[in-house]
Amino acid sequence: MSERQKKYSCPASADAEQRGGAVSENAEPHDKNHAENASSLPGSAAPPSLARRYSFKLISNIFGIPLFLVMEAVLPRALGPAGYGAFSYATGIFQYLTNFLDFGTSTCLFTTLAKRQNEWPLLAFFLRVSLLILVLCLLFAGLCMLPPLAARFMPGVPAWVIPFAALWAFATWGVRVLRGVNDALGQTVQSEKARTIAGVAACIALLALHFVGVLSLPVLFVHQLAYLGGMILAFKIIVLEGFQDKWAETGDGGGQKRKMLPSLSLEREQSRAYVREFAAYSLPLFIQLVVVTLTLMADRWLLQVFDGNVEQGYFSISQKVGMACFLFVAAMTPLLTRELAVAHGRNDFAEMGRLFSKFAPMLYAVAAYFSAFACLEAAAMVDFFGGEEFAAALLTVQIMALYPIHQGYGQLTQAVYYASAQTRALSKITVISSLSGLLASLLLLIPKEYGGLAMGAEGLALKMVGIQFLVANFMLFMCSRFIPLPLGRLLLHQFVCLGLFLFLAWAAGLAGELLPGTLGSQPFGLKGLPGKIVGFCLRGLLYSMGVGIVCMLCPWLAGTSHQELLGLWRRFKGRR
């Protein structure tokens, strides 16, 4: 390694290079000062608190909701069930591909960078990984455009959509990676501010295109690529600012000094060390990634072959409803992943257990709050997202609305495995669950004359929710074997919390039937979509009041306590 490159590497990485790239626990900080340095920004003070970072991530997600809702309300209406299904199928296949080509390297990057935050060459190495993923993704798109392969893998999808879908999937992956890098570096506040600004601008642009009447599928792809490209550029600038204090200052002969960007070059031995380190982390995931990617693609392919674009559109819109419910939970999981990685870097398993026990019920309650209401109000959700053409998707939407409830648990349990580098055990669990899910998909999707149930989009939604519930709780049990967790209390919380929230959502819907002029689909004389939106919001307000009262009486449902609620109230009064 050259002297210049050594300046940007931390001692742990140098030690890893000498040992072949695998960082042992002895290379991690153990004393108090080193532990503090491991969780701080490069060359700067400690990052903002977890609560502040979550607040900014949550606010960013809230501002991102209008863009999400506008896009998902415009697209299904503009394309119809068949066109929307073809679009969703093509972009979904390439998303599965980019996740496969990622090969778990981005997760390795996040957890490693959280522990060794001064290491610029780590990012320089991953830039090469990103370029390789882009090339492979475009090569696959080119192959899929060939008529024989297109007929088999992209039935019903226009050929010109394929390369755009590939670029969209890669750009989406790139945004996720850079956002994760900023989270790992503790720069969540800056990155979420940039994401909020980009989201608002993109939402305004999309609405303008729609009202002018020029919004078509090609225009939409250009809009999305411009939006994603802008975020990639903004996130990259924030990453570079995080390393600003590590930039080299060099004299120019005239006595003046200027800052130089860190070099992107890597020596051969340094590259080999990173390859060995990433391979040691990711290779155990190889079988898992192959099986998961093939089963996910098989699910959508089976639905496309047996039921066509229309059922594909129904399932896609149900996925969007689930994603809308998960936005608030998704704000917290990457931050907790970072904190779990930092705690594991100090071999503090008690802290890992405390973090999980405190925040898992909270995230579950947030997801259940949105999912329970969306499930009971699925008819209104279908009207918002798709309109009358998607009325047959009602049951599919109701089922998929429950998917985010255990999605947060699944991500948190996986974060425990990733943070402790137990990728081999995680791989075995994922492979078994994926193969079991594929068998369930075959049973639910194959036509009846071949021994299946021919349930279409409803069957695929049922399979996804059921497998998610079983796998999340099995992984929760496995996590309790190596970090201290109150397993019984966590399981009891799941059933009681969801049951109460479903009951409150049903009660709000019943109130709408009893008071149609106030809480129904045409409140105060409003008709059409505006009336449905107002009625939906009023029932949501009634439901939220019920949830708030129940959580104040039983704060453990929301993952908190009376003491914490009292402390929040005192801080609120102190700021007034």
C-alpha positions in Angstrom: 0.0 0.0 0.0 1.3 3.5 -0.9 1.9 6.2 1.7 -1.0 8.2 0.2 -3.5 5.3 0.5 -2.3 4.5 4.0 -3.4 8.0 5.1 -7.0 7.1 4.3 -7.1 3.6 5.9 -7.8 2.8 9.5 -5.5 0.4 11.5 -8.2 -2.3 11.3 -8.0 -2.3 7.5 -4.2 -2.4 7.5 -4.3 -5.3 9.9 -6.9 -7.0 7.8 -4.7 -6.6 4.7 -1.8 -8.3 6.4 -4.0 -11.2 7.4 -5.6 -11.6 4.0 -8.5 -9.2 4.4 -10.6 -10.8 7.1 -10.9 -8.5 10.1 -10.9 -10.3 13.4 -12.5 -9.1 16.6 -9.0 -8.3 17.9 -8.8 -5.6 15.2 -11.9 -3.9 16.5 -11.6 -1.2 19.2 -11.9 -2.3 22.8 -11.0 0.6 25.0 -13.4 3.5 25.6 -11.7 6.1 23.4 -11.5 3.7 20.4 -15.1 2.7 20.9 -16.1 6.3 20.7 -14.1 6.8 17.6 -15.6 3.8 15.9 -19.1 5.4 16.1 -18.1 8.9 15.0 -17.8 10.6 11.7 -14.5 10.6 10.0 -12.5 13.4 11.3 -15.5 15.0 13.1 -17.5 14.9 16.3 -19.9 12.1 17.1 -23.0 11.8 14.9 -26.4 13.1 16.0 -28.3 10.9 18.4 -30.3 7.9 17.2 -33.6 9.7 18.0 -32.5 12.8 15.9 -31.4 10.7 13.0 -34.7 8.7 13.1 -36.7 11.9 13.3 -35.1 13.2 10.1 -35.5 9.8 8.4 -39.1 9.7 9.4 -39.7 13.3 8.2 -38.0 12.5 4.9 -40.3 9.4 4.5 -43.3 11.6 5.2 -42.3 14.0 2.5 -41.6 11.1 0.2 -45.2 9.8 0.6 -46.7 12.4 -1.7 -44.4 11.4 -4.5 -45.1 7.7 -3.9 -48.9 8.3 -3.8 -48.9 10.6 -6.8 -46.9 8.1 -8.9 -49.0 5.1 -7.8 -52.2 7.0 -8.4 -51.2 8.2 -11.8 -49.6 5.1 -13.3 -52.3 2.5 -12.8 -54.9 4.9 -14.2 -52.7 5.9 -17.2 -51.6 2.4 -18.1 -54.6 0.2 -17.0 -54.2 -3.2 -15.2 -52.5 -4.9 -18.2 -50.0 -2.1 -19.0 -49.3 -1.5 -15.3 -48.7 -5.2 -14.9 -46.2 -5.3 -17.7 -44.4 -2.3 -16.4 -44.2 -3.7 -12.9 -43.1 -7.1 -14.1 -40.2 -5.7 -16.1 -38.9 -3.4 -13.4 -39.5 -6.0 -10.8 -37.4 -8.7 -12.6 -34.5 -6.3 -12.9 -34.8 -5.3 -9.3 -34.4 -8.9 -8.4 -31.4 -9.1 -10.7 -29.6 -6.1 -9.2 -30.3 -7.5 -5.7 -28.7 -10.8 -6.8 -25.7 -9.1 -8.4 -25.2 -7.1 -5.2 -24.4 -10.5 -3.7 -24.7 -9.1 -0.2 -21.7 -6.8 -0.8 -23.7 -3.7 0.1 -24.6 -5.1 3.5 -21.0 -5.9 4.0 -20.1 -2.4 3.1 -22.6 -0.9 5.5 -21.6 -3.0 8.5 -17.8 -2.7 7.8 -18.0 1.1 7.2 -19.9 1.5 10.5 -17.0 -0.1 12.3 -14.1 1.4 10.2 -15.4 4.9 9.3 -12.1 6.5 8.3 -11.5 4.0 5.5 -11.8 5.8 2.1 -10.4 2.9 0.0 -13.3 0.8 1.1 -15.6 3.1 -0.9 -13.1 3.2 -3.8 -13.3 -0.5 -4.0 -17.0 -0.7 -3.9 -17.2 1.8 -6.8 -15.6 -0.9 -8.9 -18.2 -3.4 -7.7 -21.0 -1.0 -8.7 -19.6 -0.5 -12.2 -19.5 -4.3 -12.6 -23.1 -4.6 -11.5 -24.1 -2.0 -14.1 -22.4 -3.8 -16.9 -23.9 -7.1 -16.1 -27.3 -5.7 -15.7 -27.1 -4.0 -19.1 -25.8 -7.2 -20.7 -28.8 -9.2 -19.3 -31.1 -6.5 -20.7 -29.6 -6.9 -24.1 -30.1 -10.6 -24.0 -33.7 -10.2 -22.9 -34.4 -8.0 -26.0 -33.6 -10.9 -28.3 -37.0 -12.2 -29.6 -36.6 -15.9 -28.5 -35.6 -14.9 -25.0 -38.1 -12.0 -24.8 -40.9 -14.4 -25.5 -39.9 -16.7 -22.7 -38.7 -14.2 -20.0 -40.6 -11.0 -20.9 -44.0 -12.1 -22.3 -46.2 -9.1 -23.0 -43.4 -6.5 -22.4 -42.5 -4.1 -25.2 -38.8 -4.5 -26.1 -37.9 -0.8 -25.6 -39.0 -1.0 -22.0 -36.4 -3.6 -21.1 -33.2 -1.4 -21.1 -35.0 1.4 -19.3 -36.2 -1.0 -16.7 -32.6 -2.2 -16.2 -31.3 1.4 -15.8 -34.2 2.2 -13.4 -33.4 -0.8 -11.3 -29.7 0.0 -11.1 -30.3 3.6 -10.2 -32.8 2.6 -7.5 -30.1 0.2 -6.1 -27.5 3.0 -6.3 -29.7 5.3 -4.3 -30.2 2.7 -1.6 -26.5 2.0 -1.4 -25.4 5.6 -1.1 -28.2 6.2 1.5 -27.0 3.3 3.5 -23.4 4.6 3.3 -24.5 7.9 4.7 -26.4 6.1 7.5 -23.3 4.0 8.3 -21.2 7.2 8.5 -23.8 8.9 10.8 -24.7 11.4 8.1 -28.4 10.6 8.1 -29.5 14.2 8.8 -27.8 15.6 5.7 -28.8 12.8 3.4 -32.4 12.8 4.4 -32.6 16.6 3.9 -31.3 16.1 0.3 -33.7 13.2 -0.2 -36.7 15.3 1.0 -35.8 18.2 -1.4 -35.3 15.8 -4.3 -38.6 14.1 -3.6 -40.6 17.3 -3.4 -39.1 18.5 -6.7 -39.8 15.2 -8.4 -43.4 15.2 -7.1 -44.0 18.7 -8.5 -42.4 17.8 -11.8 -44.6 14.6 -12.1 -47.8 16.5 -11.4 -46.8 19.2 -14.0 -46.2 16.5 -16.6 -49.5 14.9 -15.8 -51.6 18.1 -16.0 -49.8 19.3 -19.2 -50.9 16.0 -20.7 -47.4 14.8 -21.8 -47.0 12.0 -19.2 -46.4 8.7 -21.0 -44.3 5.7 -20.2 -41.2 7.0 -21.9 -41.5 10.4 -20.3 -42.1 8.7 -16.9 -38.8 6.7 -17.3 -36.9 9.9 -18.1 -38.5 11.6 -15.1 -37.6 8.7 -12.8 -34.0 8.4 -14.0 -33.5 12.2 -13.6 -34.9 12.0 -10.1 -32.8 9.0 -9.1 -29.7 10.4 -10.8 -30.1 13.7 -8.8 -30.3 11.8 -5.6 -27.2 9.7 -6.4 -25.3 12.9 -7.1 -26.5 14.6 -3.9 -25.7 11.5 -1.7 -22.2 11.3 -3.3 -21.5 14.9 -2.4 -22.5 14.2 1.2 -20.2 11.2 1.4 -17.3 13.2 0.1 -18.0 15.9 2.7 -17.9 13.3 5.4 -14.3 12.5 4.3 -13.4 16.2 3.8 -11.2 16.4 6.9 -9.3 13.4 5.6 -8.5 15.0 2.3 -4.8 15.6 1.7 -3.5 19.1 1.8 -0.6 19.6 -0.7 1.6 22.6 -1.4 1.8 24.0 -4.9 5.3 25.5 -4.7 4.0 29.0 -4.0 3.4 28.4 -0.3 -0.3 28.0 -0.8 -2.2 24.8 0.0 -5.2 23.2 -1.6 -7.3 20.2 -0.7 -7.2 17.1 -2.9 -10.0 14.6 -3.3 -9.1 11.1 -2.0 -7.7 8.9 -4.8 -9.8 6.3 -6.4 -6.8 4.2 -7.3 -6.1 1.0 -5.4 -2.9 -1.1 -5.4 -3.2 -4.7 -6.5 -2.6 -6.1 -3.0 -5.1 -3.7 -1.5 -7.8 -4.8 -4.0 -7.0 -8.4 -3.3 -7.4 -7.8 0.4 -10.8 -6.3 -0.1 -11.9 -9.1 -2.4 -11.0 -11.6 0.3 -12.8 -9.7 3.0 -15.9 -9.2 1.0 -15.8 -12.8 -0.3 -15.5 -14.1 3.3 -18.6 -12.1 4.2 -20.7 -12.7 1.0 -19.7 -16.2 -0.2 -21.8 -17.9 2.4 -24.7 -16.0 0.9 -24.2 -17.3 -2.6 -26.6 -20.2 -2.4 -29.1 -18.0 -0.5 -28.9 -15.3 -3.2 -29.3 -17.8 -6.1 -32.3 -19.5 -4.4 -34.0 -16.2 -3.3 -33.6 -14.6 -6.7 -34.8 -17.6 -8.6 -37.8 -18.1 -6.3 -38.8 -14.4 -6.4 -38.5 -14.4 -10.2 -40.4 -17.7 -10.4 -43.3 -16.2 -8.3 -43.8 -13.3 -10.7 -43.1 -15.5 -13.8 -45.7 -18.1 -12.7 -48.3 -15.4 -12.2 -47.4 -13.9 -15.6 -47.6 -17.2 -17.4 -50.7 -18.6 -15.8 -52.7 -15.4 -15.2 -51.3 -12.7 -17.4 -50.7 -9.0 -17.1 -54.1 -8.2 -15.4 -53.4 -10.4 -12.4 -49.8 -9.1 -12.4 -51.3 -5.6 -12.2 -53.5 -6.6 -9.3 -50.6 -8.1 -7.4 -48.4 -5.1 -8.1 -50.9 -2.6 -6.8 -51.3 -4.7 -3.6 -47.5 -4.5 -3.2 -47.7 -0.7 -3.5 -50.2 -0.6 -0.6 -47.9 -2.7 1.5 -45.0 -0.5 0.6 -47.0 2.6 1.7 -47.6 1.0 5.1 -44.0 0.1 5.5 -42.5 3.6 4.8 -42.5 4.6 8.4 -40.9 1.4 9.6 -38.3 1.5 6.8 -37.0 4.8 8.2 -35.7 3.1 11.4 -34.3 -0.3 10.3 -31.0 0.9 8.7 -30.3 3.1 11.7 -30.8 0.2 14.0 -28.6 -2.0 11.8 -25.8 0.5 12.2 -26.2 0.6 16.0 -26.3 -3.2 16.2 -23.1 -3.3 14.1 -21.4 -0.8 16.4 -22.5 -2.7 19.5 -21.2 -6.0 18.0 -17.9 -4.3 17.2 -17.5 -3.8 21.0 -18.7 -7.4 21.7 -21.6 -5.9 23.6 -24.3 -8.5 23.2 -26.3 -7.1 26.1 -26.6 -3.8 24.2 -27.7 -5.6 21.1 -30.4 -7.3 23.1 -31.5 -4.0 24.6 -31.7 -2.3 21.3 -33.7 -5.1 19.8 -36.1 -5.5 22.8 -36.8 -1.8 22.9 -37.3 -1.0 19.2 -38.7 -4.2 17.7 -42.1 -3.8 19.5 -42.1 -0.1 18.6 -41.6 -0.8 14.9 -44.1 -3.6 15.0 -46.7 -1.3 16.5 -46.1 1.4 13.9 -46.4 -1.2 11.1 -49.5 -2.7 12.6 -51.1 0.7 13.0 -50.9 1.4 9.3 -51.5 -2.2 8.1 -54.5 -2.9 10.2 -56.3 0.3 8.9 -55.2 -0.4 5.3 -56.5 -3.9 5.5 -60.0 -2.9 6.7 -60.1 0.1 4.4 -58.8 -1.8 1.3 -61.7 -0.7 -0.8 -60.8 2.9 -0.3 -57.1 2.1 -1.0 -58.0 0.4 -4.3 -59.9 3.5 -5.3 -57.0 5.8 -4.5 -54.3 3.7 -6.2 -56.0 2.2 -9.2 -59.6 3.3 -9.6 -62.6 1.1 -10.7 -60.5 -1.0 -13.1 -58.7 -2.5 -10.1 -61.9 -3.3 -8.1 -61.2 -7.1 -8.5 -57.9 -6.6 -6.6 -59.7 -5.9 -3.3 -58.9 -9.2 -1.5 -55.3 -9.2 -2.8 -54.9 -5.7 -1.3 -56.4 -6.8 2.0 -54.0 -9.7 2.3 -50.9 -7.8 1.2 -51.7 -4.9 3.6 -50.7 -7.2 6.4 -47.3 -8.0 4.8 -45.4 -5.0 6.4 -46.3 -6.1 9.9 -43.6 -8.8 10.1 -41.4 -7.2 7.4 -39.8 -5.0 10.0 -39.2 -7.9 12.3 -37.6 -9.8 9.5 -35.3 -7.0 8.7 -34.3 -6.5 12.3 -33.6 -10.2 12.9 -31.5 -10.2 9.6 -29.7 -7.1 10.9 -28.6 -9.1 14.0 -27.2 -11.9 11.8 -25.5 -9.4 9.5 -24.0 -7.3 12.3 -22.5 -10.5 13.9 -21.3 -11.8 10.5 -23.4 -15.0 10.9 -24.2 -15.1 7.2 -23.8 -18.8 6.9 -26.6 -19.5 9.4 -28.8 -16.8 7.8 -28.2 -18.4 4.4 -29.4 -21.8 5.5 -32.6 -20.3 7.0 -33.3 -18.2 3.9 -32.8 -21.1 1.5 -35.1 -23.4 3.3 -37.8 -20.7 3.6 -37.5 -19.7 0.0 -37.8 -23.3 -1.3 -40.8 -23.8 0.9 -42.3 -20.6 -0.4 -41.8 -21.8 -4.0 -43.6 -25.0 -3.3 -46.5 -23.0 -1.8 -46.5 -20.7 -4.9 -46.8 -23.8 -7.2 -49.7 -25.1 -5.2 -51.5 -21.8 -5.1 -50.9 -20.6 -8.7 -50.9 -23.7 -10.9 -54.2 -24.3 -12.7 -56.6 -26.8 -11.1 -56.3 -29.3 -14.0 -52.7 -29.7 -13.0 -53.4 -30.1 -9.3 -53.1 -26.5 -8.2 -55.6 -24.1 -6.7 -55.4 -21.4 -9.4 -55.7 -18.5 -6.9 -53.8 -16.0 -9.0 -52.7 -12.7 -7.3 -54.7 -13.6 -4.1 -52.7 -16.9 -3.8 -49.4 -15.2 -4.2 -50.3 -12.5 -1.7 -51.4 -15.2 0.8 -48.2 -17.1 0.3 -46.0 -14.0 0.9 -47.8 -13.0 4.1 -47.8 -16.5 5.5 -44.1 -17.2 4.8 -43.1 -13.8 6.2 -44.9 -14.5 9.5 -43.3 -17.9 9.9 -39.8 -17.0 8.9 -39.7 -13.7 11.0 -40.7 -15.5 14.1 -38.4 -18.4 13.6 -35.5 -16.0 13.1 -36.6 -14.2 16.2 -36.3 -17.5 18.1 -32.8 -18.1 16.7 -31.7 -14.6 17.6 -32.7 -15.2 21.2 -30.2 -18.0 21.4 -27.1 -15.7 21.2 -28.4 -12.3 22.4 -30.6 -11.8 25.4 -34.3 -11.3 24.3 -37.6 -11.6 26.1 -39.0 -14.1 23.5 -42.3 -14.8 25.2 -43.1 -11.1 25.7 -42.2 -10.3 22.1 -44.5 -13.0 20.8 -47.4 -12.0 23.0 -47.0 -8.4 21.9 -47.4 -9.4 18.3 -50.8 -11.0 18.7 -52.3 -8.6 21.2 -51.1 -5.5 19.3 -52.4 -6.6 15.9 -55.7 -7.9 17.4 -56.5 -4.6 19.1 -55.5 -2.5 16.1 -57.7 -4.6 13.8 -60.6 -4.3 16.2 -60.2 -0.5 16.3 -60.0 -0.3 12.5 -63.2 -2.4 12.3 -64.9 -0.1 14.8 -63.9 2.9 12.8 -65.4 1.3 9.6 -68.5 0.4 11.5 -68.9 4.0 12.6 -68.7 5.0 8.9 -71.6 2.7 8.1 -73.7 4.0 11.1 -72.9 7.7 10.2 -72.6 7.7 6.4 -73.2 11.5 6.2 -70.2 12.2 8.4 -67.8 9.3 8.1 -69.0 7.5 5.0 -67.8 7.7 1.4 -69.9 10.9 0.8 -69.5 12.9 3.9 -71.0 16.4 4.1 -72.5 16.0 0.6 -69.1 15.5 -1.1 -69.2 13.0 -3.9 -66.7 11.0 -6.0 -63.1 10.7 -5.2 -62.9 13.8 -3.0 -65.7 12.5 -0.8 -64.0 9.1 -0.5 -60.7 10.8 0.5 -62.4 13.0 3.2 -64.3 10.0 4.6 -61.2 7.9 4.6 -59.3 10.6 6.5 -62.1 11.1 9.0 -62.3 7.4 9.7 -58.5 7.4 10.0 -58.6 10.2 12.5 -61.2 8.3 14.6 -59.1 5.1 14.4 -55.9 7.1 15.4 -57.7 8.5 18.4 -58.7 5.0 19.5 -55.1 3.8 19.0 -53.7 6.7 20.9 -56.0 6.1 23.9 -55.2 2.4 24.0 -51.5 3.1 23.8 -51.6 5.7 26.6 -53.5 3.1 28.8 -51.2 0.3 27.8 -47.9 1.9 26.5 -46.2 -1.4 26.2 -48.3 -1.9 23.0 -46.2 0.9 21.4 -42.9 -0.4 22.8 -42.7 2.3 25.5 -43.6 2.9 29.1 -45.5 5.4 31.3 -42.2 6.9 32.5 -41.0 7.5 28.9 -44.4 9.0 27.9 -44.2 11.3 31.0 -40.7 12.3 30.0 -41.8 13.2 26.5 -44.7 15.3 27.9 -42.3 17.2 30.2 -39.9 17.9 27.4 -42.8 19.0 25.2 -44.0 21.4 27.9 -40.5 22.7 28.5 -40.2 23.7 24.8 -43.4 25.7 24.8 
